[in-house]
Amino acid sequence: MTDTEQVTIEFYGVPRWRAGRAELAVPAGTVTTVLAAIERDCPGLRGLMRNDGRLAPHYLLSINGERFLTDMEQLNAGDRVLLLSADAGG
C-alpha cells in the first residue's frame, strides 16, 4: 500500500496508550471502514465505533488538523486523521 492509497491515523492521549503506538496507516475509505480497520489492528481501541458505525462519543477525529469530523464522510488518500479523547482537557 502506498501513501496515495492510505490515510494515516495519529493517536493522542488515551487512544495512543490504548493503541500501543503513535500512528497507524490504513486503506483510505469511509470513516466507518477506517474505524473498523483501527479496531482490527489495535484491539485496545475496541469500542471506538458505535453499533451504527459512528465514532463513539468519548472520542474526537480531526481531519488534517484543520477541522473536527462532523459526519461519516469519505477520507481521502493522504489524509492525516488525529484521534483523541473527547474528555482531554488542559
Buried (B, 14 or more C-beta within 10 A) or exposed (E): EEEEEBBBBBBBEBBBEBBEBEBBBBEBBEBBBBBBBBBEBBEBBEEBBEEEEBBEEEBBBBBEEEEEBEEBEEBEBBBBBBBBBEEEEE
